[in-house]
Amino acid sequence: MSGPLATATVTTTAPTNDKPYGIAQIRAYVPIQLDLKKLNYDVWRELFETHCSSFGVLGHLNRSSAPSPDDEKQWKERDDLVKMWIYGTVSEQLLDTILKTKSTARDLWLTLEALFRDNKEAQSIQYDNDRQMGKFGPEDSQHSGFDKTYSDLA
């Protein structure tokens, strides 16, 4: 149609951010593997949060993002992507612990936080007990890094 009564139909869609889908190797961005034995949770968490923030998906970890009826499918796909990033940066032992059906990235995030916070506290208590029992000699704390380990736990 043409003329003064012609109307145009304009279809708009919400802009999408496909940037996160370009990540094939998460370990290039988060180069350490989260492991209960290494006590590297704080470093891993900082790297992972920074990565998620830079790719616009931090809301899947901190609950600032929730699906709406209009974008539920896209939100679920992004959440699954963040879950895959988590799975790709944890040890096999942790993967066996956190892998559960129908969990969200936030569920995994909170499970990991609880595991490491609880483990850090338990290791700190055990270290205090071992020191009080005299299990470490002066040479241990000077040469083996026990005091550094303890300060990392505290």
C-alpha positions in Angstrom: 0.0 0.0 0.0 1.1 3.5 -0.6 -0.3 6.9 0.1 -1.3 8.8 3.2 -3.2 5.9 4.9 -0.4 3.4 4.4 1.0 2.0 7.6 4.2 0.1 8.1 4.5 -2.8 10.4 7.7 -2.8 12.4 8.7 -5.8 14.3 11.2 -5.3 17.1 12.9 -7.9 19.2 14.8 -7.5 22.3 18.5 -7.3 21.6 20.3 -10.5 22.5 23.8 -10.9 23.8 25.4 -13.8 22.1 28.9 -13.0 23.5 28.8 -15.8 26.1 28.2 -18.5 23.5 31.6 -17.7 21.8 33.5 -19.2 24.8 34.7 -22.7 23.7 37.5 -23.1 26.3 36.5 -21.7 29.7 40.0 -22.6 31.0 41.5 -19.9 28.9 39.6 -17.3 31.0 39.6 -19.2 34.3 42.9 -20.9 34.2 42.8 -22.7 37.6 40.9 -25.8 38.5 38.8 -25.5 41.7 39.9 -28.2 44.1 39.1 -28.9 47.8 42.7 -29.9 48.5 44.2 -26.8 47.1 42.2 -24.2 49.1 41.9 -22.1 45.9 38.3 -21.1 46.2 38.7 -17.4 46.7 41.0 -17.0 43.7 38.7 -19.2 41.5 35.6 -17.4 42.7 37.1 -14.0 41.8 38.2 -15.2 38.3 34.9 -16.8 37.7 32.8 -13.9 38.8 34.9 -11.5 36.8 34.4 -13.7 33.7 30.7 -13.9 34.2 30.4 -10.2 34.7 32.3 -9.4 31.6 30.0 -11.7 29.6 26.8 -10.4 31.1 25.7 -13.5 32.9 26.7 -12.7 36.5 23.0 -12.6 37.4 22.9 -16.4 37.1 25.2 -16.6 40.1 23.9 -13.8 42.3 20.2 -14.1 41.6 19.9 -10.7 40.0 18.7 -12.5 36.9 15.5 -14.5 36.7 13.5 -15.8 33.8 10.4 -14.1 32.6 7.7 -15.9 30.6 9.0 -14.1 27.4 12.6 -15.1 27.8 12.5 -18.4 29.8 14.0 -20.5 27.0 16.9 -18.0 26.4 17.5 -17.6 30.2 17.6 -21.4 30.6 20.1 -21.7 27.8 22.4 -19.1 29.4 22.0 -20.7 32.8 23.1 -24.0 31.3 26.0 -22.3 29.7 27.2 -20.9 33.1 26.7 -24.4 34.6 29.0 -25.8 31.8 31.6 -23.2 32.7 31.4 -24.3 36.4 31.7 -27.9 35.4 34.7 -27.1 33.2 36.6 -25.5 36.0 36.2 -27.8 38.9 38.1 -31.0 39.8 36.5 -34.4 39.0 35.9 -34.9 42.8 33.9 -31.7 43.0 32.1 -32.4 39.8 30.9 -35.7 41.3 29.7 -33.8 44.4 27.8 -31.0 42.7 26.4 -32.6 39.6 22.7 -32.9 40.1 19.8 -32.9 37.7 17.6 -29.8 37.4 20.0 -27.6 39.3 20.6 -24.0 38.3 24.0 -22.3 38.1 23.0 -20.5 41.3 22.4 -23.9 43.0 25.8 -25.0 42.0 27.4 -21.7 43.1 25.9 -22.0 46.5 26.8 -25.6 46.9 30.5 -24.8 46.1 30.5 -21.9 48.5 29.1 -24.1 51.3 31.7 -26.8 50.6 34.6 -24.5 50.7 33.5 -22.3 53.6 32.8 -25.4 55.7 36.0 -27.1 54.6 38.1 -24.1 55.3 36.7 -23.8 58.8 37.2 -27.6 59.5 40.8 -27.4 58.3 41.5 -24.4 60.5 40.1 -26.2 63.5 42.2 -29.3 62.7 45.3 -27.2 62.3 44.7 -25.5 65.7 44.2 -28.9 67.3 47.4 -30.2 65.7 49.4 -27.2 66.9 48.1 -27.5 70.4 48.9 -31.2 70.5 52.5 -30.4 69.5 52.3 -32.2 66.2 54.4 -29.5 64.5 57.9 -28.7 65.5 59.5 -25.3 65.0 61.2 -26.5 61.8 57.7 -27.3 60.3 56.4 -23.8 60.7 59.6 -22.2 59.4 60.3 -24.4 56.4 57.1 -26.1 55.3 54.6 -23.3 55.1 52.4 -24.3 57.9 52.0 -20.8 59.2 51.1 -19.5 55.7 48.6 -22.3 55.4 47.1 -21.4 58.7 46.9 -17.7 57.8 45.2 -18.6 54.6 42.6 -20.6 56.5 41.9 -17.9 59.1 
